[in-house]
Amino acid sequence: MDVSDALQSDGRSKLNCRELSKRAADSLKAGKIISVPTDTIYGVAALAQSNEAIEAIYEIKQRHREKPIAICVADIPDIEQWCEVTVSSDVLEDLLPGPVTLVFKRKPELNPDLNPATELIGVRIPDHEFIREIARICKKPIALTSANKSAARSCLNIEEFKYLWPKLNLVFDGGSLGDTEESRLGSTVVDLSVAGQYKIIRDGCALRQVEEVLKQKHGFREAGQS
């Protein structure tokens, strides 16, 4: 991707327009890889149902194939299309949209070549209308992971991953997403695949919120605790 192809904007308001969302969705449908802002950090995205696109993400990030990639969907009802949901709609609505990745057992409809070594899948609904609108237009799950090489720090503005631009079809500039190291933590990842309990896989930026919702409000117990 040429630098001139990076789409500039003065904030989320421009990114919310349907024209840009459609351009992003068209790129994904063509099997391309794009970068998008989220409610946490910048991510790279591809259609989860495309084996070629998934392979391209791993190559771009120089990521080991055994490391799973989460999916992003537009709305809470979409989760049940791809995941074996073990929690009530009230729990989902208390956590999403937001900086949280929920892990469930996958359904057969999800691309079996996405994270083939595990029966689980992480799913996100970022609190960012641009990426959600892209998912609505695509009507398919979007593979979403951080916009950086594997093991490098996550990025809060597009200049920080400029070295990836030539490998991306489009880069959408949502401005700075934060200004502290805490802002780089990414989403909190929690395994909810077993009914009634939770297991924190990654603390992320919303750990306190997640535990308050699951343990205090809904009475979940932490895995391994009686």
C-alpha positions as CSV (number, residue, x, y, z in Angstrom):
1,M,0.0,0.0,0.0
2,D,1.3,3.4,-0.9
3,V,1.4,6.0,1.9
4,S,-1.0,8.2,-0.2
5,D,-3.6,5.5,0.1
6,A,-3.9,5.9,3.9
7,L,-7.3,7.4,4.6
8,Q,-7.0,10.4,6.8
9,S,-9.7,11.8,9.1
10,D,-10.0,14.2,11.9
11,G,-11.7,11.6,14.2
12,R,-14.4,9.0,14.5
13,S,-17.1,11.1,13.0
14,K,-15.7,10.8,9.5
15,L,-14.8,7.2,10.0
16,N,-18.5,6.5,10.7
17,C,-19.7,7.4,7.3
18,R,-21.1,4.6,5.2
19,E,-18.9,5.4,2.2
20,L,-15.7,4.5,4.1
21,S,-17.3,1.5,5.7
22,K,-18.3,0.2,2.3
23,R,-14.9,0.8,0.9
24,A,-13.4,-1.2,3.8
25,A,-15.9,-4.0,3.4
26,D,-15.3,-4.2,-0.3
27,S,-11.6,-4.6,0.4
28,L,-12.2,-7.4,2.9
29,K,-14.6,-9.2,0.5
30,A,-11.9,-9.1,-2.1
31,G,-9.6,-11.0,0.3
32,K,-7.5,-8.0,1.2
33,I,-6.1,-7.0,4.6
34,I,-6.9,-3.6,6.1
35,S,-6.1,-1.7,9.3
36,V,-8.8,-0.1,11.4
37,P,-9.1,1.7,14.7
38,T,-11.0,0.1,17.5
39,D,-12.1,1.0,21.0
40,T,-8.7,-0.1,22.3
41,I,-5.8,-0.2,19.8
42,Y,-5.3,-0.3,16.0
43,G,-6.0,-3.7,14.5
44,V,-5.5,-5.5,11.2
45,A,-8.6,-7.2,9.8
46,A,-9.6,-9.8,7.2
47,L,-12.6,-12.0,6.5
48,A,-12.5,-14.9,8.9
49,Q,-14.1,-17.2,6.4
50,S,-11.2,-16.7,3.9
51,N,-8.3,-19.1,4.3
52,E,-6.0,-17.0,2.1
53,A,-6.8,-13.8,4.1
54,I,-6.1,-15.5,7.4
55,E,-2.8,-16.8,6.1
56,A,-1.9,-13.3,5.0
57,I,-2.5,-11.9,8.5
58,Y,-0.1,-14.5,9.9
59,E,2.5,-13.6,7.4
60,I,2.1,-9.8,7.9
61,K,2.4,-10.1,11.6
62,Q,5.1,-12.8,11.5
63,R,2.9,-14.6,14.0
64,H,3.1,-18.3,15.0
65,R,0.3,-20.3,13.5
66,E,-0.6,-21.8,16.9
67,K,-1.5,-18.4,18.2
68,P,-5.3,-17.9,17.7
69,I,-7.0,-14.9,16.2
70,A,-10.3,-13.5,17.5
71,I,-13.3,-12.6,15.4
72,C,-15.3,-9.4,15.4
73,V,-19.0,-9.2,14.8
74,A,-21.4,-6.2,14.6
75,D,-24.1,-7.0,17.1
76,I,-24.8,-9.3,20.0
77,P,-27.3,-11.6,18.1
78,D,-24.5,-12.3,15.6
79,I,-22.4,-14.1,18.3
80,E,-24.8,-17.1,18.4
81,Q,-24.2,-17.7,14.7
82,W,-20.6,-18.5,15.3
83,C,-20.3,-19.5,18.9
84,E,-21.9,-21.8,21.5
85,V,-23.0,-19.1,23.9
86,T,-23.2,-20.2,27.5
87,V,-24.4,-17.0,29.1
88,S,-27.6,-15.0,29.1
89,S,-28.3,-12.0,26.9
90,D,-28.1,-9.8,30.0
91,V,-24.5,-10.8,30.6
92,L,-23.6,-10.1,26.9
93,E,-25.3,-6.8,27.1
94,D,-23.4,-5.8,30.3
95,L,-20.1,-6.6,28.6
96,L,-20.6,-5.6,25.0
97,P,-19.9,-3.6,23.0
98,G,-16.7,-2.8,24.8
99,P,-13.0,-3.6,25.3
100,V,-13.7,-7.3,26.0
101,T,-13.0,-10.5,24.1
102,L,-15.3,-13.4,25.1
103,V,-14.2,-16.9,24.5
104,F,-16.7,-19.6,23.6
105,K,-16.8,-23.0,21.8
106,R,-16.9,-22.4,18.1
107,K,-19.8,-23.6,15.9
108,P,-19.1,-25.6,12.7
109,E,-20.2,-22.7,10.6
110,L,-17.0,-20.8,11.5
111,N,-14.1,-21.4,9.1
112,P,-12.5,-24.7,10.4
113,D,-9.1,-23.5,9.2
114,L,-9.2,-20.5,11.5
115,N,-7.4,-21.5,14.7
116,P,-7.7,-25.2,13.8
117,A,-5.8,-26.4,16.9
118,T,-8.6,-25.3,19.3
119,E,-12.3,-25.7,19.6
120,L,-12.6,-22.2,21.2
121,I,-12.9,-18.8,19.5
122,G,-12.6,-15.3,20.9
123,V,-15.3,-12.9,19.8
124,R,-15.4,-9.1,20.0
125,I,-17.8,-6.3,19.5
126,P,-15.7,-3.2,19.8
127,D,-17.3,0.0,21.1
128,H,-16.4,1.7,17.8
129,E,-19.1,2.1,15.2
130,F,-16.8,2.1,12.2
131,I,-15.6,-1.5,12.6
132,R,-19.1,-2.6,13.6
133,E,-20.6,-1.0,10.4
134,I,-18.0,-2.9,8.3
135,A,-19.0,-6.1,9.9
136,R,-22.7,-5.3,9.2
137,I,-21.9,-4.8,5.5
138,C,-19.8,-7.9,5.2
139,K,-22.4,-10.0,7.0
140,K,-19.5,-12.3,8.0
141,P,-17.2,-12.5,11.0
142,I,-14.0,-10.4,10.7
143,A,-10.7,-11.8,11.9
144,L,-9.2,-9.0,14.0
145,T,-5.8,-8.8,15.7
146,S,-3.4,-6.0,16.7
147,A,-1.7,-4.0,14.1
148,N,1.9,-4.8,14.9
149,K,4.4,-7.6,14.4
150,S,4.1,-10.4,16.8
151,A,5.6,-9.6,20.2
152,A,5.9,-5.9,19.4
153,R,4.0,-3.4,21.4
154,S,0.5,-2.5,20.3
155,C,-0.2,0.8,18.4
156,L,-2.3,3.8,19.3
157,N,-1.8,5.7,16.0
158,I,-1.1,4.7,12.5
159,E,2.4,6.0,12.4
160,E,3.5,3.5,14.9
161,F,2.9,0.6,12.5
162,K,4.0,2.4,9.3
163,Y,6.3,-0.5,8.6
164,L,3.2,-2.6,7.9
165,W,1.6,-0.2,5.5
166,P,3.1,-1.7,2.3
167,K,1.5,-5.0,3.2
168,L,-2.0,-3.6,3.8
169,N,-4.6,-2.7,1.2
170,L,-6.1,0.2,3.2
171,V,-5.2,2.0,6.4
172,F,-8.0,3.9,8.2
173,D,-6.8,6.7,10.4
174,G,-9.0,7.3,13.4
175,G,-6.4,9.6,15.2
176,S,-4.8,8.8,18.5
177,L,-6.6,6.1,20.5
178,G,-4.8,6.9,23.8
179,D,-1.7,8.4,25.3
180,T,-0.6,6.0,28.1
181,E,1.0,2.6,28.2
182,E,-2.2,1.4,29.9
183,S,-4.0,2.3,26.6
184,R,-1.9,-0.3,24.8
185,L,-3.2,-3.2,26.9
186,G,-5.9,-4.2,24.5
187,S,-9.1,-6.0,25.3
188,T,-9.6,-8.1,28.4
189,V,-9.9,-11.8,27.2
190,V,-12.2,-14.0,29.3
191,D,-13.1,-17.7,28.7
192,L,-16.8,-18.3,29.2
193,S,-17.0,-21.6,27.5
194,V,-18.0,-23.4,30.7
195,A,-21.4,-22.3,32.0
196,G,-21.4,-20.5,35.3
197,Q,-17.7,-19.8,35.5
198,Y,-15.1,-17.6,33.9
199,K,-11.3,-17.7,33.3
200,I,-9.3,-14.6,32.6
201,I,-6.9,-15.3,29.7
202,R,-5.5,-11.8,29.4
203,D,-6.0,-9.0,31.9
204,G,-6.3,-6.2,29.3
205,C,-7.7,-2.8,30.0
206,A,-11.1,-3.8,31.4
207,L,-10.3,-6.5,34.0
208,R,-12.1,-4.8,36.9
209,Q,-15.2,-4.1,34.8
210,V,-15.4,-7.7,33.6
211,E,-15.0,-9.2,37.1
212,E,-17.6,-6.8,38.5
213,V,-20.1,-7.9,35.9
214,L,-19.4,-11.6,36.1
215,K,-18.6,-12.2,39.7
216,Q,-20.5,-9.5,41.6
217,K,-23.5,-8.9,39.4
218,H,-24.2,-12.3,37.8
219,G,-22.6,-14.7,40.4
220,F,-20.1,-16.4,38.2
221,R,-17.2,-18.2,39.9
222,E,-13.7,-18.0,38.8
223,A,-12.4,-21.3,37.2
224,G,-10.5,-23.4,39.7
225,Q,-12.2,-21.8,42.7
226,S,-14.8,-23.7,44.7
